[in-house]
């Protein structure tokens, strides 16, 4: 199930063929929204008490029968629908009442979860709300409902603490702690039947919505209602075989009619366990996602996790900087608006300067709303771009499960500014988008415990040291991780991603699925080491002969002891004059000569990138190969680093030339095709070698025979 955001621009009155423009259509939809909103507010306010919430939580009516799942039917079964009535002289059909009752029932049912949390927190209220003891946490966990996260506990505890500071006592329950919730301006058309709304699909890109709208704000009879036909343009995210469902209507402040079109299609079922290849992602501040692929080899007690040495990085530094600037601009506008409002309140009502100050505050308020909308749009686009990139990487690598770090317990305390910045990121939207796209691809998404993923080495589970860079290991920092026991040296987020994928694969039998939301999580921590492996390169005949020529003893000078080849032949056209120069008996083989003639044989256990700092002959420690993310790519094509170069800073064009160079346009177009952003760096999507991926029967294929 998914929702596609659409917009209704114009319509037509059925029967009279009257064309209704965007402004008039927005006005009539607002009339319907106002009528439904008044009825919903009356219903919620009339039933906002402890007794009504107890009845709704019991789920049975007065005769002991179970309440239906539809909200408007449940309210009518309980006899609560008579609590709301339209204003005198206003005609509202029964179908419009259904929509208002459905919305009210949904709001009351959502309040039941908050009510249960508040009751559990009040029953186990600690002596110090800011720091609970182990016994207080045990009592609270026993009273909380299943699936309650630490973020909800923290937020509700703060809410109750604020009430205690204001009133000097604990509240009785939710109804005393909170006022009736606000009713948003929308119409739930799903509660209506064909007498009020119909939806049909015309073709692959068009859907037709027929809805009866009021012609005035206070319709006196059925003559003041008319059928309106609205054609909706379907976006590309709605596949042709999707089943469309009745959408809600939302008139926005900008004069637009938002149509949130729900649609459904069958999706493959992903298993919660039994996975062999997985991808684990770690959250970051500027590097939004850092991942790695892991494979589970062996079974039972011999099970271990091996990983491919290549990291997967979604670097959103440029977009994060843009969001940071927008947030600063938003706070500046809010401060100026509040300042003008405060100055205006200081003057009396008839003062001339007061009206001018209020006008300035109104202008700043409009600009503040625009900046907020820009931030929301950019966050949404960034989140879905990261989610699509993660799913593309997982599909290309043959992974059947994605393990995400569960950061519900993350909170900024003291000087930990990184947690505060990370809390403000779009990781919640990214996680929801990954789950949605992974469901379509048949990939499971599971969250694993986040505690200690960056504190221990993935290779030996020894405590890691955190430093600013690999050549500054004597300083304390955050970006780089170094292990003093095994010598591991790599990016901190990359090391955490290895720990995440190991925790997921080794503890997949402890996966728990929540029935209400369908989310899967692992709460049991199973530690295990991660070994980097790589498929050895195939030895060609030329490299093998070159290696044998350098390792074999030198040929003695003088005539040959056995008859051999003295001239070129059709099968061996190279004569003796083309052979390499002979080497003396005691002459050592130099490194440049060996590197120029033959490639060094790599071990099967060697990762794709060097994980320890390289030392030059002068003793200077350099950054590991493949991790140079600060040097921008100078030419198009294969980029330096591990596919994540620093954002390029092209020189300003000369005077009289406004067009960018062809290379710059190519790089930006390539980045936009991969991520949707021109200034966003992400690892290319490449498939794994066949020897690393999953195989039938957990048997790796035999190595190819040497030629």
ChimeraX attribute file (.defattr): number of C-alpha atoms within 10 A of each C-alpha:
attribute: neighborCount
match mode: 1-to-1
recipient: residues
	/A:1	15
	/A:2	15
	/A:3	16
	/A:4	16
	/A:5	14
	/A:6	16
	/A:7	19
	/A:8	20
	/A:9	19
	/A:10	19
	/A:11	22
	/A:12	18
	/A:13	18
	/A:14	15
	/A:15	9
	/A:16	9
	/A:17	11
	/A:18	11
	/A:19	15
	/A:20	18
	/A:21	14
	/A:22	15
	/A:23	13
	/A:24	15
	/A:25	25
	/A:26	23
	/A:27	19
	/A:28	20
	/A:29	22
	/A:30	25
	/A:31	20
	/A:32	23
	/A:33	23
	/A:34	17
	/A:35	23
	/A:36	26
	/A:37	22
	/A:38	16
	/A:39	23
	/A:40	27
	/A:41	20
	/A:42	17
	/A:43	24
	/A:44	22
	/A:45	15
	/A:46	14
	/A:47	17
	/A:48	19
	/A:49	15
	/A:50	14
	/A:51	10
	/A:52	15
	/A:53	18
	/A:54	11
	/A:55	13
	/A:56	19
	/A:57	15
	/A:58	12
	/A:59	14
	/A:60	16
	/A:61	17
	/A:62	10
	/A:63	8
	/A:64	9
	/A:65	10
	/A:66	13
	/A:67	17
	/A:68	14
	/A:69	9
	/A:70	13
	/A:71	23
	/A:72	22
	/A:73	18
	/A:74	22
	/A:75	22
	/A:76	13
	/A:77	18
	/A:78	16
	/A:79	12
	/A:80	16
	/A:81	21
	/A:82	9
	/A:83	14
	/A:84	19
	/A:85	15
	/A:86	15
	/A:87	12
	/A:88	8
	/A:89	10
	/A:90	14
	/A:91	18
	/A:92	21
	/A:93	13
	/A:94	12
	/A:95	17
	/A:96	22
	/A:97	22
	/A:98	24
	/A:99	24
	/A:100	30
	/A:101	30
	/A:102	24
	/A:103	26
	/A:104	27
	/A:105	21
	/A:106	13
	/A:107	18
	/A:108	21
	/A:109	15
	/A:110	11
	/A:111	18
	/A:112	16
	/A:113	13
	/A:114	14
	/A:115	18
	/A:116	17
	/A:117	21
	/A:118	22
	/A:119	17
	/A:120	18
	/A:121	21
	/A:122	19
	/A:123	13
	/A:124	17
	/A:125	18
	/A:126	18
	/A:127	10
	/A:128	8
	/A:129	13
	/A:130	10
	/A:131	10
	/A:132	14
	/A:133	11
	/A:134	9
	/A:135	10
	/A:136	15
	/A:137	15
	/A:138	12
	/A:139	16
	/A:140	21
	/A:141	16
	/A:142	12
	/A:143	17
	/A:144	19
	/A:145	13
	/A:146	9
	/A:147	11
	/A:148	12
	/A:149	12
	/A:150	14
	/A:151	14
	/A:152	14
	/A:153	18
	/A:154	15
	/A:155	11
	/A:156	17
	/A:157	20
	/A:158	14
	/A:159	14
	/A:160	22
	/A:161	17
	/A:162	14
	/A:163	17
	/A:164	13
	/A:165	10
	/A:166	9
	/A:167	9
	/A:168	10
	/A:169	11
	/A:170	16
	/A:171	18
	/A:172	12
	/A:173	17
	/A:174	22
	/A:175	15
	/A:176	14
	/A:177	15
	/A:178	12
	/A:179	10
	/A:180	18
	/A:181	13
	/A:182	11
	/A:183	15
	/A:184	12
	/A:185	15
	/A:186	23
	/A:187	25
	/A:188	20
	/A:189	22
	/A:190	15
	/A:191	23
	/A:192	19
	/A:193	12
	/A:194	10
	/A:195	11
	/A:196	18
	/A:197	20
	/A:198	18
	/A:199	18
	/A:200	14
	/A:201	16
	/A:202	11
	/A:203	10
	/A:204	15
	/A:205	14
	/A:206	14
	/A:207	17
	/A:208	17
	/A:209	19
	/A:210	20
	/A:211	23
	/A:212	20
	/A:213	21
	/A:214	26
	/A:215	18
	/A:216	14
	/A:217	17
	/A:218	19
	/A:219	17
	/A:220	15
	/A:221	13
	/A:222	11
	/A:223	10
	/A:224	14
	/A:225	19
	/A:226	17
	/A:227	17
	/A:228	24
	/A:229	22
	/A:230	20
	/A:231	21
	/A:232	21
	/A:233	15
	/A:234	20
	/A:235	13
	/A:236	10
	/A:237	11
	/A:238	20
	/A:239	14
	/A:240	13
	/A:241	11
	/A:242	16
	/A:243	14
	/A:244	19
	/A:245	18
	/A:246	21
	/A:247	22
	/A:248	17
	/A:249	22
	/A:250	21
	/A:251	23
	/A:252	13
	/A:253	8
	/A:254	7
	/A:255	15
	/A:256	16
	/A:257	23
	/A:258	19
	/A:259	20
	/A:260	18
	/A:261	21
	/A:262	18
	/A:263	18
	/A:264	15
	/A:265	14
	/A:266	11
	/A:267	12
	/A:268	10
	/A:269	12
	/A:270	16
	/A:271	13
	/A:272	20
	/A:273	16
	/A:274	12
	/A:275	19
	/A:276	20
	/A:277	25
	/A:278	27
	/A:279	32
	/A:280	33
	/A:281	27
	/A:282	29
	/A:283	20
	/A:284	20
	/A:285	18
	/A:286	17
	/A:287	17
	/A:288	23
	/A:289	27
	/A:290	26
	/A:291	29
	/A:292	26
	/A:293	30
	/A:294	31
	/A:295	24
	/A:296	22
	/A:297	16
	/A:298	12
	/A:299	9
	/A:300	8
	/A:301	6
	/A:302	7
	/A:303	13
	/A:304	19
	/A:305	24
	/A:306	23
	/A:307	24
	/A:308	22
	/A:309	21
	/A:310	19
	/A:311	24
	/A:312	26
	/A:313	25
	/A:314	24
	/A:315	25
	/A:316	23
	/A:317	18
	/A:318	17
	/A:319	18
	/A:320	20
	/A:321	12
	/A:322	14
	/A:323	18
	/A:324	14
	/A:325	12
	/A:326	16
	/A:327	15
	/A:328	12
	/A:329	15
	/A:330	19
	/A:331	14
	/A:332	13
	/A:333	21
	/A:334	17
	/A:335	13
	/A:336	15
	/A:337	20
	/A:338	14
	/A:339	14
	/A:340	20
	/A:341	18
	/A:342	14
	/A:343	13
	/A:344	20
	/A:345	13
	/A:346	10
	/A:347	14
	/A:348	10
	/A:349	11
	/A:350	8
	/A:351	10
	/A:352	10
	/A:353	13
	/A:354	18
	/A:355	14
	/A:356	13
	/A:357	19
	/A:358	18
	/A:359	14
	/A:360	14
	/A:361	22
	/A:362	15
	/A:363	12
	/A:364	21
	/A:365	17
	/A:366	12
	/A:367	15
	/A:368	19
	/A:369	14
	/A:370	13
	/A:371	18
	/A:372	16
	/A:373	12
	/A:374	14
	/A:375	18
	/A:376	14
	/A:377	12
	/A:378	16
	/A:379	20
	/A:380	15
	/A:381	17
	/A:382	22
	/A:383	22
	/A:384	21
	/A:385	19
	/A:386	24
	/A:387	25
	/A:388	18
	/A:389	22
	/A:390	26
	/A:391	22
	/A:392	17
	/A:393	22
	/A:394	27
	/A:395	20
	/A:396	12
	/A:397	23
	/A:398	20
	/A:399	22
	/A:400	24
	/A:401	28
	/A:402	26
	/A:403	26
	/A:404	26
	/A:405	23
	/A:406	20
	/A:407	21
	/A:408	14
	/A:409	13
	/A:410	15
	/A:411	17
	/A:412	13
	/A:413	10
	/A:414	6
	/A:415	8
	/A:416	10
	/A:417	12
	/A:418	15
	/A:419	17
	/A:420	15
	/A:421	14
	/A:422	19
	/A:423	17
	/A:424	11
	/A:425	20
	/A:426	17
	/A:427	20
	/A:428	14
	/A:429	17
	/A:430	24
	/A:431	19
	/A:432	16
	/A:433	20
	/A:434	25
	/A:435	21
	/A:436	16
	/A:437	17
	/A:438	25
	/A:439	18
	/A:440	16
	/A:441	18
	/A:442	16
	/A:443	26
	/A:444	23
	/A:445	26
	/A:446	23
	/A:447	24
	/A:448	26
	/A:449	21
	/A:450	21
	/A:451	13
	/A:452	12
	/A:453	21
	/A:454	24
	/A:455	18
	/A:456	19
	/A:457	29
	/A:458	26
	/A:459	19
	/A:460	17
	/A:461	17
	/A:462	14
	/A:463	17
	/A:464	22
	/A:465	22
	/A:466	23
	/A:467	20
	/A:468	16
	/A:469	22
	/A:470	24
	/A:471	17
	/A:472	12
	/A:473	16
	/A:474	12
	/A:475	12
	/A:476	13
	/A:477	14
	/A:478	16
	/A:479	14
	/A:480	23
	/A:481	29
	/A:482	25
	/A:483	21
	/A:484	13
	/A:485	13
	/A:486	12
	/A:487	14
	/A:488	20
	/A:489	25
	/A:490	23
	/A:491	22
	/A:492	24
	/A:493	25
	/A:494	26
	/A:495	29
	/A:496	28
	/A:497	30
	/A:498	34
	/A:499	30
	/A:500	32
	/A:501	33
	/A:502	31
	/A:503	27
	/A:504	33
	/A:505	27
	/A:506	19
	/A:507	19
	/A:508	20
	/A:509	14
	/A:510	16
	/A:511	17
	/A:512	17
	/A:513	15
	/A:514	11
	/A:515	9
	/A:516	7
	/A:517	8
	/A:518	9
	/A:519	15
	/A:520	19
	/A:521	23
	/A:522	21
	/A:523	15
	/A:524	16
	/A:525	15
	/A:526	15
	/A:527	15
	/A:528	19
	/A:529	16
	/A:530	24
	/A:531	20
	/A:532	18
	/A:533	17
	/A:534	20
	/A:535	18
	/A:536	14
	/A:537	10
	/A:538	13
	/A:539	14
	/A:540	10
	/A:541	11
	/A:542	11
	/A:543	16
	/A:544	14
	/A:545	12
	/A:546	15
	/A:547	17
	/A:548	11
	/A:549	12
	/A:550	15
	/A:551	10
	/A:552	9
	/A:553	12
	/A:554	14
	/A:555	11
	/A:556	11
	/A:557	7
	/A:558	6
	/A:559	7
	/A:560	9
	/A:561	6
	/A:562	6
	/A:563	7
	/A:564	7
	/A:565	10
	/A:566	8
	/A:567	11
	/A:568	11
	/A:569	10
	/A:570	6
	/A:571	6
	/A:572	9
	/A:573	9
	/A:574	12
	/A:575	12
	/A:576	11
	/A:577	8
	/A:578	7
	/A:579	8
	/A:580	8
	/A:581	7
	/A:582	10
	/A:583	14
	/A:584	11
	/A:585	10
	/A:586	8
	/A:587	8
	/A:588	8
	/A:589	11
	/A:590	8
	/A:591	8
	/A:592	8
	/A:593	10
	/A:594	14
	/A:595	10
	/A:596	8
	/A:597	13
	/A:598	15
	/A:599	13
	/A:600	10
	/A:601	12
	/A:602	12
	/A:603	12
	/A:604	12
	/A:605	13
	/A:606	17
	/A:607	18
	/A:608	17
	/A:609	17
	/A:610	17
	/A:611	21
	/A:612	18
	/A:613	19
	/A:614	16
	/A:615	13
	/A:616	9
	/A:617	7
	/A:618	6
	/A:619	8
	/A:620	11
	/A:621	15
	/A:622	15
	/A:623	19
	/A:624	19
	/A:625	16
	/A:626	17
	/A:627	21
	/A:628	17
	/A:629	15
	/A:630	13
	/A:631	15
	/A:632	16
	/A:633	19
	/A:634	12
	/A:635	11
	/A:636	12
	/A:637	10
	/A:638	8
	/A:639	14
	/A:640	20
	/A:641	19
	/A:642	20
	/A:643	22
	/A:644	26
	/A:645	21
	/A:646	20
	/A:647	19
	/A:648	15
	/A:649	7
	/A:650	10
	/A:651	7
	/A:652	9
	/A:653	11
	/A:654	8
	/A:655	6
	/A:656	6
	/A:657	8
	/A:658	9
	/A:659	9
	/A:660	13
	/A:661	10
	/A:662	10
	/A:663	13
	/A:664	15
	/A:665	13
	/A:666	14
	/A:667	18
	/A:668	17
	/A:669	14
	/A:670	15
	/A:671	18
	/A:672	15
	/A:673	11
	/A:674	19
	/A:675	22
	/A:676	16
	/A:677	19
	/A:678	18
	/A:679	18
	/A:680	23
	/A:681	23
	/A:682	22
	/A:683	20
	/A:684	17
	/A:685	16
	/A:686	12
	/A:687	13
	/A:688	13
	/A:689	11
	/A:690	13
	/A:691	15
	/A:692	21
	/A:693	19
	/A:694	20
	/A:695	12
	/A:696	7
	/A:697	6
	/A:698	13
	/A:699	10
	/A:700	13
	/A:701	11
	/A:702	7
	/A:703	10
	/A:704	8
	/A:705	7
	/A:706	9
	/A:707	8
